[in-house]
Amino acid sequence: MIESSLDTIRTAYDDVAVLYAEMFRNAHDEAPLDRAMIGAFAEFVRAGGGPVADIGCGPGQVTAHLRSLGVPAFGIDLSPTMIELARQEYPDLRFEQGSMTALDLADGSVDGVLAWYSFIHLPPAELPTVFAELGRVLAPGGHLLLGFFTTDDDSPNPAEPFDHKVTTAYRLSIDHLAGLAREAGLVELARMRREPGEAERFLHGRLLVRRPAE
């Protein structure tokens, strides 16, 4: 099932990569709360000094933003077209094709992982695998920041599908994701929920967790 889902996601983003890159080129300019959360993440991971993986980096704009904050970031994305665009736009940064379900990274090899809306299309049943994989590549003391669409407080479902413009996606409960992080041995540091902007439909969630130091 997961391979079929990954194929669908890869093809969908390959098809819209050029338009997507243009639409989201300056997405953070009008999102001060998002910049604040990514800035806090950058401050944490700079202390470690090691590399930081932007998983699901798309055309690389957030990877480049991390670099501007003094973070030695590199990007990984499922879509080869997205990776090609990222390399063209930011030739001095490293970008590689790969999947967050099976990363070609050694255990404990990165001080930080950013997963910014990069797991929202995966079937919810696969999320424990994703958390285990992201936790595996984090060095002791490393940090993981998640960005995603989230559910209303009174929603009874941890994952609610919706008609994302690229391909089916899920709104995910912050409590549910925090629970998956705990099961993967990660410790919650902070969470945030922000209201949708004028052109947005859904609430947004952010979750910052840490792998305990050994």
SVG drawing of the C-alpha trace seen along z (x, -y; Angstrom):
<svg xmlns="http://www.w3.org/2000/svg" viewBox="-16 -39 45 41">
<polyline fill="none" stroke="black" stroke-width="0.4" points="0.0,0.0 2.7,-2.5 4.6,-2.1 1.4,-2.8 0.7,-5.9 4.3,-7.1 3.9,-6.7 0.7,-8.7 2.3,-11.5 5.4,-11.6 3.5,-11.8 1.1,-14.4 3.9,-16.7 6.0,-16.1 3.0,-17.3 2.6,-20.6 6.2,-21.3 6.8,-24.4 3.5,-26.1 4.0,-25.0 7.5,-26.5 6.2,-29.9 3.2,-29.9 5.1,-29.2 8.3,-31.1 7.6,-33.8 5.1,-31.9 6.7,-32.8 6.7,-36.5 3.1,-36.8 3.4,-34.1 5.2,-35.6 4.1,-32.9 5.5,-30.2 8.8,-32.1 8.9,-32.4 8.5,-28.6 11.1,-27.8 13.4,-30.5 13.1,-28.8 13.9,-25.4 16.9,-27.0 18.2,-28.4 17.9,-24.9 19.7,-23.0 22.5,-25.6 23.6,-24.7 24.3,-21.1 26.3,-22.4 25.6,-19.3 23.6,-19.0 19.8,-19.5 17.5,-17.6 14.6,-19.4 12.5,-16.3 9.9,-17.0 11.8,-20.1 9.9,-20.7 11.6,-23.4 13.9,-24.3 12.7,-27.6 12.5,-26.5 15.9,-24.8 17.3,-28.1 15.5,-30.0 17.1,-27.6 20.5,-28.3 19.9,-32.1 19.3,-31.5 22.8,-29.9 21.7,-26.3 23.7,-23.8 20.6,-22.4 20.1,-20.1 16.9,-18.9 15.3,-15.6 12.1,-15.2 10.1,-12.4 9.6,-14.3 12.6,-14.3 11.1,-17.3 11.0,-19.2 14.7,-18.3 15.7,-19.5 14.0,-22.8 15.6,-23.2 19.1,-22.5 18.5,-25.1 17.3,-27.7 19.9,-27.0 22.9,-25.5 25.0,-26.0 22.8,-23.7 22.5,-20.0 19.3,-18.3 18.6,-14.6 15.6,-12.5 14.3,-10.2 11.4,-9.1 10.8,-9.8 9.7,-6.2 13.2,-4.9 15.8,-7.7 19.3,-7.1 20.8,-8.6 22.8,-6.9 21.5,-6.5 22.0,-9.6 23.5,-11.5 21.6,-14.8 21.1,-17.3 17.7,-18.4 14.8,-17.4 12.2,-19.7 9.1,-18.0 7.0,-21.0 3.7,-19.7 5.7,-16.8 3.8,-13.9 0.2,-15.2 -0.5,-13.0 0.6,-9.7 -2.0,-7.2 -2.4,-7.8 -1.5,-4.2 2.0,-4.8 2.8,-7.7 4.3,-5.5 6.8,-4.3 7.6,-7.9 8.2,-8.9 10.4,-5.9 12.5,-6.7 12.8,-10.4 13.8,-9.5 16.3,-7.0 18.3,-9.6 18.3,-12.2 21.4,-12.5 20.9,-12.3 19.7,-15.8 18.5,-16.5 15.2,-18.3 12.3,-17.6 9.8,-20.3 6.6,-19.3 4.2,-21.6 0.8,-20.3 -2.9,-21.0 -4.7,-20.3 -8.2,-19.4 -10.7,-21.4 -10.6,-20.9 -13.9,-19.0 -13.0,-16.7 -13.3,-13.0 -10.9,-11.8 -7.1,-12.0 -6.9,-12.2 -9.5,-13.8 -9.0,-13.5 -9.6,-16.5 -9.4,-17.5 -5.9,-19.0 -5.3,-20.7 -2.4,-18.3 -3.6,-15.0 -5.6,-13.7 -4.3,-15.0 -5.1,-14.7 -5.8,-17.2 -4.0,-15.7 -4.7,-16.1 -1.8,-17.7 -2.4,-15.3 -2.3,-12.3 1.0,-13.4 2.4,-14.1 1.5,-10.6 3.2,-9.1 6.3,-11.1 6.3,-9.7 6.0,-6.2 9.1,-6.9 11.0,-8.0 10.8,-11.7 10.0,-14.3 7.6,-17.2 9.0,-20.7 6.3,-23.0 3.2,-23.0 1.3,-25.8 -2.0,-26.0 -2.7,-29.0 -5.8,-30.2 -6.0,-30.0 -5.1,-33.1 -7.4,-34.9 -6.7,-32.5 -6.5,-29.3 -9.2,-26.8 -7.9,-25.0 -6.1,-25.4 -2.4,-24.9 -0.4,-22.9 3.2,-22.9 4.9,-20.4 8.5,-20.6 10.1,-17.5 13.5,-16.3 15.4,-13.1 16.7,-12.7 20.5,-13.1 22.1,-9.8"/>
</svg>
